[in-house]
Amino acid sequence: MIKQKSFNYKFNDNIDNELNFFVNNTNFYAFNALINSDTKFSFLYGPEKSGKSYLSKIWLKKNNAIEYKNNNEELLNQDKNILIDNLIFYDQEKIFHIVNNCILNNSKILITSDIKINSIDFKFNDLSSRLKTFSNLEIHQPNDEMLLAILTKLLVEKQFIIKSNEIFEYILRRVDRSYQGINEIVKKLDILSLEKKRQLTIPLIKEIM
């Protein structure tokens, strides 16, 4: 049986507030390295919807960094800490020059990806070589505690009224046990609940699971 825990979510209006980021052993090492240490060159990877972008925004604010948005000229002319969120969206040669500039200036840089470095199809091998010297930080697949925390958070955000803990257990025993799976099922439940103007109950959940 899944061990039930109570989560008292009091969300800060600031979306990049670290108090809103749930930490357990699936992401503790990555969180600690980025937020509580002075790691200079970091490569953060993990499954889709695992909180990489959220964590990177906390890092961005903490380090007074600038987010890369194909703004090469601006960044190459400044000595700033830099965030590159989702590496695969950008030209690898341009990213290589940004990385080199950070190394030369001893500036911090955080790069995120859904996949680890060795799984990326690099067209520009010099970038691959540079990134392999970075601190590799992984967010792992969710465990029971993380799945319950995410489910609770998402249901609170959708303003569902939960009258029984059995609802959590019912969903978690049937859902695809991934970050993406949890997000998708809550989205479907939200749509169904609005369409049928019904509260969240096990009979309602059974209609889609």
Sequence and secondary structure as in RCSB ss.txt:
>XXXX:A:sequence
MIKQKSFNYKFNDNIDNELNFFVNNTNFYAFNALINSDTKFSFLYGPEKSGKSYLSKIWLKKNNAIEYKNNNEEL
LNQDKNILIDNLIFYDQEKIFHIVNNCILNNSKILITSDIKINSIDFKFNDLSSRLKTFSNLEIHQPNDEMLLAI
LTKLLVEKQFIIKSNEIFEYILRRVDRSYQGINEIVKKLDILSLEKKRQLTIPLIKEIM
>XXXX:A:secstr
            SSTT GGGS  STTTHHHHHHHHSS  SEEEEE  TTSSHHHHHHHHHHHTT EE SS HHHH
HTS   EEE  GGGS HHHHHHHHHHHHHHT  EEEEESS GGGS  SSHHHHHHHTTSEEEE     HHHHHHH
HHHHHHHTT     THHHHHHHHHS SSHHHHHHHHHHHHHHHHHHT    HHHHHTT 
